[in-house]
Amino acid sequence: MITGKTPNGFNVSIKKRVIHSMDMTRRLASMGENTPVKDFIDMFERLLGKEQFDKLMEHCDESATDEKYGDDIFQEEAAYIFELLNEDEDVKN
């Protein structure tokens, strides 16, 4: 949990799980036109299709803990999916 008080006296607290959620990652990526994160998110959505991609995003956030956040889980899932692609002979060629 990140907590603090703004110069104008507003008490703020933000859960780290929210910061590292795939929802937040997606929102941050949509703020920039040509960012590596946005490009990666867009590529993955294209690869999986919108429905399956949305399910993966939900899975990552639902599987998150205080020790392993949604964006960490997404990185692991993405690495595994790339391994699957790399094992396919048609994709290699």
C-alpha positions as CSV (number, residue, x, y, z in Angstrom):
1,M,0.0,0.0,0.0
2,I,1.3,3.4,-0.9
3,T,0.0,6.2,1.4
4,G,0.7,9.9,1.7
5,K,-0.8,13.3,2.1
6,T,-0.8,15.8,-0.7
7,P,0.4,19.4,-0.2
8,N,-3.3,20.4,-0.1
9,G,-4.1,18.0,2.7
10,F,-5.7,15.1,0.8
11,N,-4.9,11.7,2.3
12,V,-4.3,9.2,-0.4
13,S,-3.8,5.4,-0.3
14,I,-3.2,3.2,-3.4
15,K,-3.0,-0.5,-3.4
16,K,0.0,-1.9,-5.2
17,R,-2.2,-4.6,-6.8
18,V,-4.1,-1.8,-8.5
19,I,-0.9,-0.2,-9.8
20,H,0.4,-3.5,-11.2
21,S,-3.0,-4.7,-12.5
22,M,-3.4,-5.5,-16.2
23,D,-6.3,-3.1,-16.3
24,M,-3.9,-0.3,-15.2
25,T,-1.2,-1.4,-17.6
26,R,-3.7,-1.4,-20.5
27,R,-5.0,2.1,-19.5
28,L,-1.4,3.5,-19.2
29,A,-0.6,1.9,-22.6
30,S,-3.5,3.6,-24.2
31,M,-2.3,7.0,-23.1
32,G,0.7,6.9,-25.5
33,E,0.6,6.5,-29.2
34,N,3.7,4.6,-29.9
35,T,5.0,3.1,-26.7
36,P,6.5,-0.4,-26.4
37,V,3.9,-1.4,-23.8
38,K,1.0,-0.3,-26.1
39,D,2.6,-2.1,-29.1
40,F,3.0,-5.3,-27.0
41,I,-0.5,-5.2,-25.7
42,D,-1.9,-4.5,-29.2
43,M,0.1,-7.3,-30.6
44,F,-1.0,-9.7,-28.0
45,E,-4.7,-8.7,-28.4
46,R,-4.3,-9.3,-32.2
47,L,-2.6,-12.7,-31.6
48,L,-5.2,-14.0,-29.2
49,G,-8.3,-12.2,-30.4
50,K,-10.2,-9.8,-28.3
51,E,-12.3,-12.3,-26.3
52,Q,-9.4,-14.6,-25.4
53,F,-7.1,-11.6,-24.6
54,D,-9.8,-10.1,-22.3
55,K,-10.0,-13.4,-20.5
56,L,-6.2,-13.5,-20.1
57,M,-6.2,-10.0,-18.6
58,E,-9.0,-11.0,-16.2
59,H,-7.1,-14.2,-15.3
60,C,-3.9,-12.3,-14.6
61,D,-5.7,-9.8,-12.3
62,E,-7.7,-12.5,-10.5
63,S,-4.6,-14.6,-10.0
64,A,-2.6,-11.7,-8.5
65,T,-1.4,-11.7,-4.9
66,D,0.4,-9.2,-2.8
67,E,3.6,-11.0,-3.8
68,K,2.9,-11.5,-7.5
69,Y,1.0,-8.8,-9.3
70,G,-1.2,-9.1,-12.5
71,D,1.5,-7.6,-14.7
72,D,4.0,-10.1,-13.4
73,I,1.6,-12.9,-14.2
74,F,1.0,-11.5,-17.6
75,Q,4.7,-11.5,-18.4
76,E,4.9,-15.2,-17.4
77,E,1.9,-16.1,-19.4
78,A,3.2,-14.2,-22.5
79,A,6.6,-15.9,-22.2
80,Y,4.8,-19.3,-22.1
81,I,2.7,-18.5,-25.1
82,F,5.8,-17.4,-27.1
83,E,7.4,-20.7,-26.1
84,L,4.3,-22.5,-27.6
85,L,4.6,-20.5,-30.8
86,N,8.4,-21.2,-31.0
87,E,7.8,-25.0,-30.6
88,D,5.4,-25.1,-33.6
89,E,7.2,-26.0,-36.8
90,D,5.0,-23.9,-39.0
91,V,5.6,-20.8,-36.9
92,K,9.4,-21.4,-36.9
93,N,9.5,-21.4,-40.7
